[in-house]
Amino acid sequence: MAGPMKMRATLGSGYTDVRVLMTHPMTTEQQSKGQPHFIQNLTVKVNGKTAIEGQISQAVSRNPVFSFRLKGGAKGDKIEVSWLDNKGETNKTETAVA
């Protein structure tokens, strides 16, 4: 059910801004007749090292957009964002800092 993700990472002065669009239905129990479908865990890695881990609930809208500001960074650093939903589906995308 999950589609492609789009992400960009740009270097600022002493920080890296990351913005990611996640394609996911994010349904609640009421919307799906008792079978919710939502992203539970989100992970952001910089050059293979975990920078952010978070939990998400059903309260987030369909196809969520998240923004992160990471301390430091350099052009060419590899940023990876991945998620796991409550039905065991996963998705990830990566990009280089521009």
MMTF fields as JSON, N, C-alpha, C and O atoms, coordinates in Angstrom:
{
  "mmtfVersion": "1.0.0",
  "mmtfProducer": "UNKNOWN",
  "numBonds": 391,
  "numAtoms": 392,
  "numGroups": 98,
  "numChains": 1,
  "numModels": 1,
  "chainsPerModel": [1],
  "groupsPerChain": [98],
  "chainIdList": ["A"],
  "bondAtomList": [4, 2, 8, 6, 12, 10, 16, 14, 20, 18, 24, 22, 28, 26, 32, 30, 36, 34, 40, 38, 44, 42, 48, 46, 52, 50, 56, 54, 60, 58, 64, 62, 68, 66, 72, 70, 76, 74, 80, 78, 84, 82, 88, 86, 92, 90, 96, 94, 100, 98, 104, 102, 108, 106, 112, 110, 116, 114, 120, 118, 124, 122, 128, 126, 132, 130, 136, 134, 140, 138, 144, 142, 148, 146, 152, 150, 156, 154, 160, 158, 164, 162, 168, 166, 172, 170, 176, 174, 180, 178, 184, 182, 188, 186, 192, 190, 196, 194, 200, 198, 204, 202, 208, 206, 212, 210, 216, 214, 220, 218, 224, 222, 228, 226, 232, 230, 236, 234, 240, 238, 244, 242, 248, 246, 252, 250, 256, 254, 260, 258, 264, 262, 268, 266, 272, 270, 276, 274, 280, 278, 284, 282, 288, 286, 292, 290, 296, 294, 300, 298, 304, 302, 308, 306, 312, 310, 316, 314, 320, 318, 324, 322, 328, 326, 332, 330, 336, 334, 340, 338, 344, 342, 348, 346, 352, 350, 356, 354, 360, 358, 364, 362, 368, 366, 372, 370, 376, 374, 380, 378, 384, 382, 388, 386],
  "bondOrderList": [1, 1, 1, 1, 1, 1, 1, 1, 1, 1, 1, 1, 1, 1, 1, 1, 1, 1, 1, 1, 1, 1, 1, 1, 1, 1, 1, 1, 1, 1, 1, 1, 1, 1, 1, 1, 1, 1, 1, 1, 1, 1, 1, 1, 1, 1, 1, 1, 1, 1, 1, 1, 1, 1, 1, 1, 1, 1, 1, 1, 1, 1, 1, 1, 1, 1, 1, 1, 1, 1, 1, 1, 1, 1, 1, 1, 1, 1, 1, 1, 1, 1, 1, 1, 1, 1, 1, 1, 1, 1, 1, 1, 1, 1, 1, 1, 1],
  "groupList": [{"groupName": "MET", "atomNameList": ["N", "CA", "C", "O"], "elementList": ["N", "C", "C", "O"], "formalChargeList": [0, 0, 0, 0], "bondAtomList": [1, 0, 2, 1, 3, 2], "bondOrderList": [1, 1, 2], "singleLetterCode": "M", "chemCompType": "L-PEPTIDE LINKING"}, {"groupName": "ALA", "atomNameList": ["N", "CA", "C", "O"], "elementList": ["N", "C", "C", "O"], "formalChargeList": [0, 0, 0, 0], "bondAtomList": [1, 0, 2, 1, 3, 2], "bondOrderList": [1, 1, 2], "singleLetterCode": "A", "chemCompType": "L-PEPTIDE LINKING"}, {"groupName": "GLY", "atomNameList": ["N", "CA", "C", "O"], "elementList": ["N", "C", "C", "O"], "formalChargeList": [0, 0, 0, 0], "bondAtomList": [1, 0, 2, 1, 3, 2], "bondOrderList": [1, 1, 2], "singleLetterCode": "G", "chemCompType": "PEPTIDE LINKING"}, {"groupName": "PRO", "atomNameList": ["N", "CA", "C", "O"], "elementList": ["N", "C", "C", "O"], "formalChargeList": [0, 0, 0, 0], "bondAtomList": [1, 0, 2, 1, 3, 2], "bondOrderList": [1, 1, 2], "singleLetterCode": "P", "chemCompType": "L-PEPTIDE LINKING"}, {"groupName": "LYS", "atomNameList": ["N", "CA", "C", "O"], "elementList": ["N", "C", "C", "O"], "formalChargeList": [0, 0, 0, 0], "bondAtomList": [1, 0, 2, 1, 3, 2], "bondOrderList": [1, 1, 2], "singleLetterCode": "K", "chemCompType": "L-PEPTIDE LINKING"}, {"groupName": "ARG", "atomNameList": ["N", "CA", "C", "O"], "elementList": ["N", "C", "C", "O"], "formalChargeList": [0, 0, 0, 0], "bondAtomList": [1, 0, 2, 1, 3, 2], "bondOrderList": [1, 1, 2], "singleLetterCode": "R", "chemCompType": "L-PEPTIDE LINKING"}, {"groupName": "THR", "atomNameList": ["N", "CA", "C", "O"], "elementList": ["N", "C", "C", "O"], "formalChargeList": [0, 0, 0, 0], "bondAtomList": [1, 0, 2, 1, 3, 2], "bondOrderList": [1, 1, 2], "singleLetterCode": "T", "chemCompType": "L-PEPTIDE LINKING"}, {"groupName": "LEU", "atomNameList": ["N", "CA", "C", "O"], "elementList": ["N", "C", "C", "O"], "formalChargeList": [0, 0, 0, 0], "bondAtomList": [1, 0, 2, 1, 3, 2], "bondOrderList": [1, 1, 2], "singleLetterCode": "L", "chemCompType": "L-PEPTIDE LINKING"}, {"groupName": "SER", "atomNameList": ["N", "CA", "C", "O"], "elementList": ["N", "C", "C", "O"], "formalChargeList": [0, 0, 0, 0], "bondAtomList": [1, 0, 2, 1, 3, 2], "bondOrderList": [1, 1, 2], "singleLetterCode": "S", "chemCompType": "L-PEPTIDE LINKING"}, {"groupName": "TYR", "atomNameList": ["N", "CA", "C", "O"], "elementList": ["N", "C", "C", "O"], "formalChargeList": [0, 0, 0, 0], "bondAtomList": [1, 0, 2, 1, 3, 2], "bondOrderList": [1, 1, 2], "singleLetterCode": "Y", "chemCompType": "L-PEPTIDE LINKING"}, {"groupName": "ASP", "atomNameList": ["N", "CA", "C", "O"], "elementList": ["N", "C", "C", "O"], "formalChargeList": [0, 0, 0, 0], "bondAtomList": [1, 0, 2, 1, 3, 2], "bondOrderList": [1, 1, 2], "singleLetterCode": "D", "chemCompType": "L-PEPTIDE LINKING"}, {"groupName": "VAL", "atomNameList": ["N", "CA", "C", "O"], "elementList": ["N", "C", "C", "O"], "formalChargeList": [0, 0, 0, 0], "bondAtomList": [1, 0, 2, 1, 3, 2], "bondOrderList": [1, 1, 2], "singleLetterCode": "V", "chemCompType": "L-PEPTIDE LINKING"}, {"groupName": "HIS", "atomNameList": ["N", "CA", "C", "O"], "elementList": ["N", "C", "C", "O"], "formalChargeList": [0, 0, 0, 0], "bondAtomList": [1, 0, 2, 1, 3, 2], "bondOrderList": [1, 1, 2], "singleLetterCode": "H", "chemCompType": "L-PEPTIDE LINKING"}, {"groupName": "GLU", "atomNameList": ["N", "CA", "C", "O"], "elementList": ["N", "C", "C", "O"], "formalChargeList": [0, 0, 0, 0], "bondAtomList": [1, 0, 2, 1, 3, 2], "bondOrderList": [1, 1, 2], "singleLetterCode": "E", "chemCompType": "L-PEPTIDE LINKING"}, {"groupName": "GLN", "atomNameList": ["N", "CA", "C", "O"], "elementList": ["N", "C", "C", "O"], "formalChargeList": [0, 0, 0, 0], "bondAtomList": [1, 0, 2, 1, 3, 2], "bondOrderList": [1, 1, 2], "singleLetterCode": "Q", "chemCompType": "L-PEPTIDE LINKING"}, {"groupName": "PHE", "atomNameList": ["N", "CA", "C", "O"], "elementList": ["N", "C", "C", "O"], "formalChargeList": [0, 0, 0, 0], "bondAtomList": [1, 0, 2, 1, 3, 2], "bondOrderList": [1, 1, 2], "singleLetterCode": "F", "chemCompType": "L-PEPTIDE LINKING"}, {"groupName": "ILE", "atomNameList": ["N", "CA", "C", "O"], "elementList": ["N", "C", "C", "O"], "formalChargeList": [0, 0, 0, 0], "bondAtomList": [1, 0, 2, 1, 3, 2], "bondOrderList": [1, 1, 2], "singleLetterCode": "I", "chemCompType": "L-PEPTIDE LINKING"}, {"groupName": "ASN", "atomNameList": ["N", "CA", "C", "O"], "elementList": ["N", "C", "C", "O"], "formalChargeList": [0, 0, 0, 0], "bondAtomList": [1, 0, 2, 1, 3, 2], "bondOrderList": [1, 1, 2], "singleLetterCode": "N", "chemCompType": "L-PEPTIDE LINKING"}, {"groupName": "TRP", "atomNameList": ["N", "CA", "C", "O"], "elementList": ["N", "C", "C", "O"], "formalChargeList": [0, 0, 0, 0], "bondAtomList": [1, 0, 2, 1, 3, 2], "bondOrderList": [1, 1, 2], "singleLetterCode": "W", "chemCompType": "L-PEPTIDE LINKING"}],
  "groupTypeList": [0, 1, 2, 3, 0, 4, 0, 5, 1, 6, 7, 2, 8, 2, 9, 6, 10, 11, 5, 11, 7, 0, 6, 12, 3, 0, 6, 6, 13, 14, 14, 8, 4, 2, 14, 3, 12, 15, 16, 14, 17, 7, 6, 11, 4, 11, 17, 2, 4, 6, 1, 16, 13, 2, 14, 16, 8, 14, 1, 11, 8, 5, 17, 3, 11, 15, 8, 15, 5, 7, 4, 2, 2, 1, 4, 2, 10, 4, 16, 13, 11, 8, 18, 7, 10, 17, 4, 2, 13, 6, 17, 4, 6, 13, 6, 1, 11, 1],
  "groupIdList": [1, 2, 3, 4, 5, 6, 7, 8, 9, 10, 11, 12, 13, 14, 15, 16, 17, 18, 19, 20, 21, 22, 23, 24, 25, 26, 27, 28, 29, 30, 31, 32, 33, 34, 35, 36, 37, 38, 39, 40, 41, 42, 43, 44, 45, 46, 47, 48, 49, 50, 51, 52, 53, 54, 55, 56, 57, 58, 59, 60, 61, 62, 63, 64, 65, 66, 67, 68, 69, 70, 71, 72, 73, 74, 75, 76, 77, 78, 79, 80, 81, 82, 83, 84, 85, 86, 87, 88, 89, 90, 91, 92, 93, 94, 95, 96, 97, 98],
  "secStructList": [7, 7, 7, 7, 7, 3, 3, 3, 3, 3, 3, 7, 1, 1, 3, 3, 3, 3, 3, 3, 3, 7, 7, 7, 7, 7, 5, 7, 6, 6, 6, 6, 6, 6, 7, 7, 5, 7, 3, 3, 3, 3, 3, 3, 3, 3, 6, 6, 3, 3, 3, 3, 3, 3, 3, 7, 7, 6, 6, 1, 7, 1, 1, 7, 3, 3, 3, 3, 3, 3, 3, 1, 7, 7, 6, 6, 7, 3, 3, 3, 3, 3, 3, 3, 3, 6, 6, 1, 7, 3, 3, 3, 3, 3, 3, 3, 7, 7],
  "xCoordList": [0.811, 0.0, 0.849, 0.404, 2.06, 2.92, 3.544, 3.931, 3.635, 4.236, 5.619, 6.191, 6.154, 7.503, 7.553, 6.551, 8.728, 8.948, 9.807, 10.612, 9.63, 10.445, 11.143, 10.538, 12.428, 13.191, 14.217, 14.723, 14.511, 15.611, 16.335, 15.735, 17.63, 18.456, 19.354, 20.091, 19.292, 20.084, 20.939, 20.519, 22.123, 23.071, 22.845, 22.726, 22.787, 22.684, 23.996, 25.021, 23.978, 25.165, 25.228, 24.667, 25.915, 26.029, 24.93, 24.854, 24.085, 22.997, 22.62, 23.021, 21.844, 21.294, 19.79, 19.3, 19.05, 17.595, 17.177, 17.625, 16.31, 15.802, 14.287, 13.641, 13.727, 12.273, 11.904, 12.486, 10.937, 10.572, 9.051, 8.339, 8.571, 7.162, 7.039, 7.699, 6.184, 5.963, 4.596, 3.594, 4.529, 3.25, 2.725, 3.287, 1.636, 1.052, -0.396, -0.683, -1.327, -2.742, -3.038, -3.959, -2.296, -2.469, -3.943, -4.478, -4.59, -6.002, -6.178, -5.341, -7.29, -7.645, -8.621, -9.045, -8.973, -9.938, -11.296, -11.947, -11.721, -13.014, -13.022, -14.019, -11.934, -11.868, -11.794, -12.24, -11.238, -10.992, -11.741, -11.324, -12.836, -13.701, -12.935, -13.049, -12.151, -11.456, -10.072, -9.405, -9.611, -8.284, -7.415, -7.219, -6.897, -6.083, -4.806, -4.336, -4.258, -3.02, -2.231, -2.592, -1.147, -0.412, 1.061, 1.429, 1.9, 3.334, 3.529, 2.967, 4.338, 4.611, 5.996, 6.14, 7.002, 8.383, 9.038, 8.834, 9.816, 10.523, 11.986, 12.288, 12.9, 14.331, 15.015, 14.764, 15.879, 16.693, 18.15, 18.597, 18.891, 20.311, 21.14, 20.732, 22.316, 23.276, 24.544, 25.169, 24.917, 26.089, 26.056, 27.079, 24.863, 24.699, 24.531, 24.284, 24.658, 24.527, 23.179, 22.821, 22.436, 21.116, 21.221, 21.95, 20.468, 20.432, 19.113, 19.089, 18.011, 16.681, 15.909, 15.907, 15.251, 14.296, 13.038, 13.102, 11.893, 10.661, 9.502, 9.546, 8.46, 7.229, 6.114, 6.029, 5.264, 4.159, 2.867, 2.873, 1.761, 0.473, -0.493, -0.133, -1.715, -2.773, -3.176, -3.877, -2.75, -3.172, -2.499, -2.796, -1.617, -0.91, -1.69, -2.221, -1.759, -2.552, -1.957, -0.793, -2.778, -2.35, -1.213, -1.204, -0.261, 0.903, 1.609, 1.717, 2.087, 2.686, 3.988, 4.725, 4.243, 5.499, 6.174, 5.572, 7.431, 8.197, 9.421, 10.006, 9.801, 11.007, 11.876, 11.375, 13.172, 14.128, 15.278, 15.657, 15.824, 17.036, 18.096, 17.973, 19.131, 20.214, 21.416, 21.75, 22.063, 23.243, 24.406, 24.65, 25.112, 26.284, 25.915, 24.837, 26.834, 26.618, 27.572, 28.2, 27.659, 28.521, 27.908, 27.146, 28.239, 27.744, 28.185, 29.331, 27.254, 27.547, 27.227, 27.215, 26.965, 26.562, 25.327, 24.448, 25.256, 24.12, 23.07, 23.358, 21.854, 20.733, 19.762, 19.375, 19.372, 18.406, 17.245, 17.453, 16.023, 14.826, 14.061, 13.834, 13.661, 12.9, 11.779, 11.827, 10.762, 9.662, 9.17, 9.426, 8.454, 7.807, 6.384, 6.166, 5.403, 4.019, 3.482, 4.163, 2.257, 1.667, 1.309, 0.944, 1.402, 1.139, 2.435, 2.404, 3.564, 4.857, 5.449, 6.527, 4.775, 5.309, 6.406, 6.357, 7.391, 8.475, 8.72, 8.289, 9.408, 9.813, 11.01, 11.161, 11.858, 12.986, 13.408, 13.141, 14.071, 14.636, 15.927, 16.135, 16.78, 18.022, 18.379, 17.965, 19.156, 19.618, 20.938, 21.311, 21.624, 22.859, 22.548, 21.704, 23.235, 23.06, 23.578, 24.687, 22.755, 23.129, 23.604, 23.963],
  "yCoordList": [-1.199, 0.0, 1.255, 2.318, 1.131, 2.301, 2.573, 1.652, 3.833, 4.232, 4.803, 4.664, 5.439, 6.005, 7.185, 7.856, 7.413, 8.553, 9.563, 9.189, 10.83, 11.893, 12.617, 12.908, 12.911, 13.557, 14.514, 14.316, 15.566, 16.457, 16.841, 16.952, 17.036, 17.438, 18.57, 18.426, 19.699, 20.858, 21.322, 21.28, 21.757, 22.209, 23.672, 24.514, 23.961, 25.337, 25.722, 25.082, 26.736, 27.18, 26.456, 26.921, 25.321, 24.54, 23.522, 22.915, 23.315, 22.349, 21.805, 22.347, 20.727, 20.139, 20.047, 19.468, 20.61, 20.504, 19.336, 19.21, 18.476, 17.316, 17.43, 17.729, 17.192, 17.207, 15.958, 15.688, 15.195, 13.929, 13.779, 14.033, 13.362, 13.051, 11.536, 10.859, 11.006, 9.565, 9.235, 9.773, 8.369, 7.954, 6.779, 5.684, 7.012, 5.978, 6.365, 7.549, 5.382, 5.711, 6.264, 7.068, 5.866, 6.373, 6.375, 7.421, 5.219, 5.131, 4.816, 4.157, 5.303, 5.04, 3.87, 3.361, 3.449, 2.364, 2.73, 1.887, 3.961, 4.397, 4.414, 4.039, 4.84, 4.924, 3.552, 3.382, 2.576, 1.273, 0.128, -1.026, 0.434, -0.57, -1.503, -2.725, -0.912, -1.684, -2.168, -2.786, -1.915, -2.356, -1.141, -0.852, -0.433, 0.747, 0.364, -0.77, 1.314, 1.105, 2.404, 3.4, 2.387, 3.622, 3.339, 2.252, 4.336, 4.241, 4.287, 5.143, 3.351, 3.309, 3.848, 4.645, 3.425, 3.789, 4.496, 4.128, 5.503, 6.294, 6.388, 6.634, 6.189, 6.257, 7.138, 7.012, 8.028, 8.879, 8.549, 8.599, 8.208, 7.893, 8.864, 9.292, 9.2, 10.04, 9.21, 8.815, 8.948, 8.128, 6.798, 6.338, 6.181, 4.874, 4.873, 3.82, 6.03, 6.12, 6.752, 7.799, 6.116, 6.609, 7.975, 8.158, 8.927, 10.285, 10.554, 11.267, 9.987, 10.193, 8.884, 8.199, 8.541, 7.443, 7.986, 8.65, 7.701, 8.216, 7.271, 6.373, 7.485, 6.712, 7.642, 8.792, 7.119, 7.887, 7.153, 5.933, 7.884, 7.259, 7.473, 8.024, 7.032, 7.175, 8.623, 8.924, 9.515, 10.919, 11.698, 12.88, 11.087, 11.757, 11.561, 10.479, 12.596, 12.552, 11.635, 11.24, 11.314, 10.496, 11.207, 12.435, 10.445, 10.96, 12.069, 13.201, 11.734, 12.776, 13.34, 12.667, 14.587, 15.266, 15.6, 16.214, 15.184, 15.483, 16.304, 16.122, 17.211, 18.014, 17.849, 17.811, 17.752, 17.599, 18.575, 18.855, 19.085, 19.895, 19.151, 18.979, 18.719, 17.966, 18.868, 19.671, 18.745, 19.551, 19.085, 17.887, 20.039, 19.729, 19.216, 19.494, 18.465, 17.902, 18.5, 19.534, 17.818, 18.27, 17.843, 16.877, 18.559, 18.176, 16.754, 16.374, 15.98, 14.599, 13.592, 12.391, 14.047, 13.105, 12.338, 12.901, 11.059, 10.225, 10.258, 9.908, 10.679, 10.712, 9.604, 9.51, 8.771, 7.694, 7.832, 7.996, 7.767, 7.792, 6.508, 6.147, 5.815, 4.573, 4.543, 5.22, 3.732, 3.572, 2.133, 1.359, 1.791, 0.492, 0.782, 1.579, 0.132, 0.378, -0.77, -1.776, -0.615, -1.59, -2.909, -3.864, -2.991, -4.243, -4.892, -5.862, -4.36, -4.939, -4.462, -4.915, -3.562, -3.015, -2.003, -1.333, -1.903, -0.957, -0.202, -0.617, 0.898, 1.674, 2.511, 2.852, 2.84, 3.726, 4.462, 4.035, 5.573, 6.35, 6.97, 7.127, 7.317, 7.992, 9.046, 8.988, 10.001, 11.082, 11.605, 11.316, 12.363, 13.021, 14.479, 15.097, 15.013, 16.424, 17.293, 17.096, 18.253, 19.156, 20.478, 21.37],
  "zCoordList": [0.0, 0.0, 0.0, -0.433, 0.482, 0.555, -0.8, -1.519, -1.134, -2.394, -2.173, -1.092, -3.187, -3.079, -2.107, -1.862, -1.572, -0.692, -1.449, -2.301, -1.134, -1.729, -0.603, 0.429, -0.799, 0.256, -0.335, -1.44, 0.44, 0.084, 1.371, 2.441, 1.231, 2.366, 1.901, 0.926, 2.6, 2.209, 3.382, 4.539, 3.058, 4.061, 4.39, 3.5, 5.69, 6.158, 6.828, 6.592, 7.642, 8.361, 9.71, 10.702, 9.729, 10.961, 11.162, 12.23, 10.187, 10.307, 8.922, 7.891, 8.931, 7.707, 7.86, 8.83, 6.917, 6.908, 6.031, 4.891, 6.574, 5.851, 5.792, 6.796, 4.624, 4.442, 3.658, 2.607, 4.164, 3.523, 3.451, 4.423, 2.279, 2.051, 2.034, 1.246, 2.915, 3.007, 2.45, 2.922, 1.461, 0.893, 1.709, 1.666, 2.458, 3.321, 3.63, 3.812, 3.695, 3.932, 5.324, 5.468, 6.346, 7.714, 8.155, 8.522, 8.118, 8.491, 9.974, 10.59, 10.531, 11.928, 11.98, 10.942, 13.183, 13.346, 12.747, 12.131, 12.92, 12.395, 10.868, 10.251, 10.263, 8.805, 8.151, 7.016, 8.853, 8.227, 8.905, 8.807, 9.586, 10.218, 11.147, 11.049, 12.051, 13.07, 12.696, 13.526, 11.478, 11.045, 10.693, 9.512, 11.69, 11.39, 10.65, 10.743, 9.926, 9.176, 9.259, 8.633, 10.038, 10.257, 10.518, 10.963, 10.233, 10.509, 12.021, 12.705, 12.534, 13.971, 14.31, 15.237, 13.577, 13.891, 12.715, 11.559, 13.025, 12.032, 12.451, 13.619, 11.489, 11.773, 10.735, 9.537, 11.205, 10.331, 10.613, 11.759, 9.555, 9.695, 8.864, 7.785, 9.394, 8.687, 8.522, 9.506, 7.271, 6.97, 7.721, 8.227, 7.791, 8.414, 9.915, 10.505, 10.553, 12.007, 12.361, 11.821, 13.268, 13.654, 14.326, 15.3, 13.773, 14.322, 15.04, 16.044, 14.532, 15.12, 15.061, 14.038, 16.168, 16.197, 16.849, 17.883, 16.241, 16.793, 16.592, 15.751, 17.379, 17.253, 16.803, 17.232, 15.933, 15.368, 15.694, 15.864, 15.782, 16.072, 14.917, 13.877, 15.121, 14.121, 13.895, 12.929, 14.76, 14.698, 13.573, 13.397, 12.817, 11.728, 10.432, 10.183, 9.611, 8.384, 7.314, 7.384, 6.338, 5.196, 4.467, 4.378, 3.947, 3.213, 4.001, 3.53, 5.201, 6.044, 5.483, 4.762, 5.836, 5.506, 6.835, 7.716, 6.964, 8.171, 7.799, 6.731, 8.698, 8.528, 9.762, 10.886, 9.548, 10.629, 10.418, 9.281, 11.491, 11.414, 12.223, 13.436, 11.522, 12.133, 12.343, 11.472, 13.481, 13.779, 12.903, 12.763, 12.323, 11.504, 10.126, 9.601, 9.558, 8.231, 7.215, 7.446, 6.085, 4.999, 3.679, 3.624, 2.619, 1.294, 0.992, 1.232, 0.46, 0.112, 1.208, 0.94, 2.446, 3.497, 3.046, 2.393, 3.39, 3.013, 4.124, 5.268, 3.781, 4.719, 4.309, 3.144, 5.268, 5.015, 5.988, 7.19, 5.472, 6.302, 6.024, 4.87, 7.103, 6.945, 7.972, 8.999, 7.663, 8.599, 8.617, 7.695, 9.693, 9.884, 10.326, 11.238, 9.679, 10.105, 10.948, 11.147, 11.441, 12.345, 11.665, 12.352, 10.352, 9.635, 9.155, 8.398, 9.592, 9.251, 7.937, 7.55, 7.244, 5.996, 6.328, 7.36, 5.439, 5.61, 4.328, 3.252, 4.45, 3.275, 3.692, 4.865, 2.729, 3.032, 1.766, 0.642, 1.996, 0.905, 1.403, 2.606, 0.471, 0.861, -0.174, -1.332, 0.286, -0.575, -0.026, 1.111, -0.834, -0.398, -0.095, -0.745, 0.892, 1.257, 0.116, -0.381, -0.288, -1.384, -0.839, -1.609]
}
